[in-house]
Structures are given as structure tokens and as C-alpha cells.
């Protein structure tokens, strides 16, 4: 999904709409203008930076590609400001990526993403390759930058603690389809879809509250040949025949959107609980 939005993959169907414009039908000149407004932070800071380029050239690449600033001196000054914004030194621009730690490399990736003055950042698991202590530093940096620059993030992660910390609205995907969307607090206090509940049950309970947990059953099906009906039905404890033959649409339900026949028709009980340490 992240690569489709950023134009790295061509969509085979559907629409990608950004600020009212369909990216699939935009002409090349219009697409170039739109691309200045969104950037991507990749999952692996080791692989996403060119090892043969100095940091200054890496960070300046979007500035030069979009012709945003004229003159080498002005570009170098802007690169120094960006490096300072992400907690590095302007002098670090003379170094190569291999001279930095993983967390510092991800800071360089964030500086590069900010260099075109984007409004929208696609963040593909930006902390999963980092140590836990460094993850916290990067997440706090991203929240500070969001407030300072008015950024919108599409933050992709498998870590629900990270999702709870950084997100205001959460969409849960299973086999490439959205099964539930809700505000962060709503999703963590009242998960609706059985898959969302299983994800939350997999979070370690540090308080040992003794709350019943739903084990994650079964194996993930082949995404190239998903089950008919609801893709989650082979693993769902509430599945009925309708779930096996009819794909549930994503419909509103008490402040959330959920794709589940059982929720909308009343045979899946709605639970209310609070995950310790989440959605605070």
C-alpha cells in the first residue's frame, strides 16, 4: 500500500486519491507537483540510503530533483537546518551512511523526507529495525516534527504499542483489506472485529490482570488465493456459513467502521475493555 501511494508500484485496479486528485490518472507534470507534497520513510535505514553518497547529497536530493532552492550554498544551509531538526549536526553532512548507528541513519532518512517540505509522510515500519530505546527516540522525534511542521502520517506498523502511541486513527488490515477503522482510543477500548481482538490478545499483559485472552488460531492463508467470503473466516471463532460465502462490507457501527457480518447482525458480542498501557 505504501509503495502504491508513493508511485513506486503501478496499481492494477482501484483508485488512489490524494487531496481530491486521482494519482492514477494524473499527467506526468501534475504528478511531479503532487509528489513534492508527500514522501516516504522506509523500514530499513541500512538499505534506504545510498552508501556511496555523503549525507549532504542524500538529504539534498529531493531539493535538487524538485528544483526547490537555487545555489549550492543555499542548499547546504538548508541541509544543515534539516539535520539539526532531526537531532544531528550540520557537520554530519560530510560523512557517509556507514559512519552512523541505525537510529542516526533513520534520522537521516527523516531529514531527506522533510527536505521537499511535504505535507504527508508515508512511514513504512520506520522503527521496526531499531533497538527499543532508539525506537522511542525516533517516535518522539516524529511526534515533535509533526507538531512543528503540521504533518500528516500514514504510519504502518505491526507493533500495537507503537500504533497506540503515535496514531489518532487506526485501520486494521487482514490479507490486504481493511477490516476495521476507528479512533485510537475507541479501537483499543472496544475492538470489534475478531481479528482486532486477537491482535490485542497477543499483547503481553504486564499487570497480570487475569483477563481472558483469545488465542490466535490457524495459519494465515495464501494472499494470492484468499478464502471466499470473509478472508478471516477460517480462523474466526464466530464464523458462520454467511461468512464463508459473502464478503462483509466495511460499514459504520457505533463510532467505528467494521467489516463483520456478526457485528452488524448481532451474533458477535461487543466487548469493552482497556489494554494496560495503551490508548492512554
C-alpha positions in Angstrom: 0.0 0.0 0.0 2.8 2.4 0.9 4.6 1.8 -2.4 1.4 2.2 -4.4 0.6 5.6 -2.7 4.2 6.9 -3.4 4.1 5.7 -7.0 6.7 3.0 -6.7 4.2 0.4 -7.9 1.5 0.9 -10.5 -2.0 0.0 -9.3 -3.7 -2.9 -11.2 -7.2 -1.6 -10.1 -9.0 0.8 -7.8 -8.1 4.5 -7.2 -5.5 6.4 -5.2 -6.9 9.8 -4.3 -4.7 12.5 -2.8 -6.3 15.9 -1.9 -9.1 15.1 -4.4 -6.8 14.1 -7.3 -6.6 10.6 -8.6 -2.9 9.7 -8.8 -3.6 7.0 -11.4 -5.0 9.5 -14.0 -2.8 12.5 -13.3 -0.5 13.6 -16.1 3.3 13.5 -15.5 3.6 17.2 -14.9 0.8 17.2 -12.4 2.2 14.1 -10.7 5.5 15.7 -10.3 3.9 18.7 -8.5 1.9 16.3 -6.3 5.0 14.3 -5.4 6.5 17.3 -3.7 3.7 17.1 -1.2 4.4 13.5 0.0 7.4 11.5 0.9 8.2 8.1 2.3 10.3 6.8 5.2 11.4 3.3 4.5 11.6 0.4 7.0 15.3 -0.4 6.8 17.6 2.6 7.3 20.6 0.4 6.3 19.2 -0.2 2.8 17.3 3.0 2.0 20.4 5.3 1.9 23.0 5.2 -0.9 26.2 4.1 0.7 28.3 5.9 -1.9 26.8 9.3 -1.3 27.6 11.7 1.5 24.8 12.6 3.8 24.5 16.1 2.5 23.9 14.8 -1.1 21.4 12.3 0.2 19.3 14.9 2.1 19.6 17.4 -0.8 18.5 15.0 -3.5 14.7 15.9 -3.2 15.6 19.6 -3.1 17.5 19.4 -6.4 15.1 17.0 -8.0 12.2 19.4 -7.5 14.3 22.5 -8.0 13.2 24.0 -4.7 16.3 26.0 -3.8 18.9 27.6 -6.1 22.6 27.6 -5.4 24.9 25.1 -3.7 25.4 27.4 -0.6 21.7 27.8 0.0 21.1 24.1 -0.4 23.9 23.3 2.0 22.4 25.7 4.5 19.0 24.1 4.2 20.5 20.6 4.6 22.3 21.8 7.8 18.9 23.1 9.1 17.2 19.7 8.4 20.0 17.7 10.1 19.7 20.0 13.1 15.9 19.5 13.1 16.3 15.7 13.4 18.9 15.9 16.2 22.1 15.6 14.1 24.9 18.2 13.4 25.3 20.1 10.1 28.9 18.7 10.1 27.4 15.2 9.7 26.6 16.1 6.1 30.3 15.3 5.2 30.0 11.7 6.4 28.8 8.5 4.7 25.9 6.4 6.0 28.1 3.6 7.3 29.6 6.0 9.9 26.2 6.2 11.7 24.2 4.0 14.0 20.8 2.6 13.0 18.9 5.3 14.8 21.1 8.0 13.3 20.5 6.6 9.8 16.8 6.7 10.3 17.1 10.4 11.4 18.9 11.0 8.1 16.0 9.3 6.2 13.6 11.6 8.1 15.6 14.6 7.1 15.6 13.5 3.5 11.9 13.0 3.6 11.4 16.5 5.1 13.6 18.3 2.5 10.9 18.7 -0.1 8.6 20.4 2.5 5.9 17.6 2.3 2.5 17.6 3.9 2.1 13.9 4.0 4.6 11.2 5.1 4.2 7.5 4.4 6.1 5.7 7.2 6.7 2.0 6.4 7.6 0.4 9.8 10.2 3.2 10.4 11.2 1.8 13.8 11.0 -2.0 13.5 14.7 -2.4 12.5 15.8 -0.4 15.6 16.5 -1.2 19.2 13.7 -0.5 21.6 15.4 2.5 23.3 16.1 4.0 19.9 12.6 3.4 18.7 11.3 5.6 21.5 13.7 8.4 20.4 12.6 8.2 16.8 8.9 8.1 17.7 9.2 11.2 19.9 11.1 12.9 17.2 8.4 12.2 14.7 5.7 13.5 17.0 7.7 16.7 17.6 8.2 17.2 13.8 4.5 16.5 13.2 3.6 19.3 15.6 6.2 21.7 14.2 5.5 21.2 10.5 1.8 20.2 10.6 2.5 16.8 9.0 0.1 14.0 8.4 1.5 10.5 8.7 0.3 7.2 7.3 2.1 5.0 9.8 2.4 1.3 9.0 3.3 -1.0 11.9 2.8 -4.4 13.4 3.6 -3.1 16.9 0.3 -2.1 18.6 2.1 -0.3 21.4 3.7 2.0 18.7 0.4 2.4 16.9 -1.3 3.4 20.2 1.5 6.0 20.9 1.6 7.8 17.6 -1.8 7.3 15.9 -5.0 9.3 16.2 -7.0 6.9 13.9 -6.2 3.3 13.2 -7.1 1.0 10.3 -6.6 -2.8 10.8 -5.8 -4.8 7.7 -6.1 -8.5 7.1 -4.8 -10.0 3.8 -4.7 -6.6 2.2 -8.2 -5.4 3.1 -9.3 -3.1 5.8 -11.4 -4.9 8.5 -11.8 -2.1 11.0 -11.2 1.6 11.3 -11.7 3.7 14.4 -10.2 6.4 16.6 -7.2 5.0 18.5 -8.9 5.1 22.0 -12.1 3.6 20.6 -10.2 0.8 18.8 -8.2 -0.2 21.9 -11.0 0.1 24.4 -13.7 -1.6 22.3 -12.2 -3.7 19.5 -15.0 -5.0 17.3 -13.6 -7.3 14.5 -12.5 -10.7 15.8 -9.1 -10.2 14.1 -8.6 -6.9 16.0 -9.4 -8.7 19.3 -6.9 -11.5 18.5 -4.2 -8.9 17.8 -4.9 -7.2 21.2 -4.9 -10.6 23.0 -1.3 -11.1 21.7 -0.1 -8.1 23.6 1.7 -9.2 26.8 -0.3 -8.2 29.9 2.4 -6.7 32.2 -0.1 -6.2 35.0 -1.1 -9.9 35.0 -4.8 -8.9 35.3 -6.1 -12.4 34.5 -8.3 -11.1 31.8 -9.4 -13.9 29.4 -7.4 -13.9 26.2 -8.4 -15.1 22.7 -5.6 -17.2 21.3 -4.7 -16.7 17.6 -5.8 -19.9 15.9 -4.9 -21.3 12.5 -2.5 -20.3 9.8 -2.5 -17.2 7.6 -4.0 -18.2 4.2 -2.1 -17.7 0.9 -2.7 -14.0 0.0 -2.7 -15.0 -3.7 -5.6 -17.3 -3.1 -7.6 -15.9 -0.1 -10.7 -17.7 1.2 -14.1 -16.9 -0.2 -16.3 -14.6 1.8 -14.6 -13.0 4.8 -10.9 -13.8 4.4 -10.7 -14.2 8.2 -13.4 -16.9 8.4 -11.1 -20.0 8.7 -9.5 -18.5 11.9 -12.6 -16.8 13.3 -14.3 -18.4 16.4 -17.6 -16.7 15.4 -17.7 -17.7 11.7 -21.0 -18.9 10.2 -21.9 -20.0 6.7 -22.6 -16.5 5.6 -19.1 -15.5 6.4 -17.8 -18.3 4.1 -19.7 -17.2 1.1 -20.3 -13.5 1.3 -17.6 -10.8 1.8 -18.7 -8.4 4.5 -18.7 -4.7 3.5 -17.0 -2.0 5.7 -20.0 -0.4 7.4 -20.4 2.1 10.3 -21.0 0.7 13.7 -21.3 3.0 16.8 -18.4 5.3 16.0 -16.3 2.9 14.0 -16.3 1.2 10.6 -16.1 -2.6 10.7 -16.3 -5.4 8.0 -18.0 -8.2 10.0 -21.4 -9.8 9.4 -21.5 -10.9 13.1 -21.1 -7.4 14.5 -23.7 -5.9 12.3 -26.2 -8.7 12.7 -25.6 -9.2 16.5 -24.2 -12.7 16.9 -20.7 -11.5 17.8 -20.8 -9.9 21.3 -19.4 -6.4 21.6 -16.8 -6.2 24.4 -15.5 -3.2 26.2 -12.1 -3.4 27.9 -8.9 -1.4 28.4 -5.5 -2.7 27.4 -3.0 -1.7 30.2 -0.5 0.9 28.9 -2.3 1.5 25.7 -4.5 4.3 24.4 -3.6 6.4 27.5 
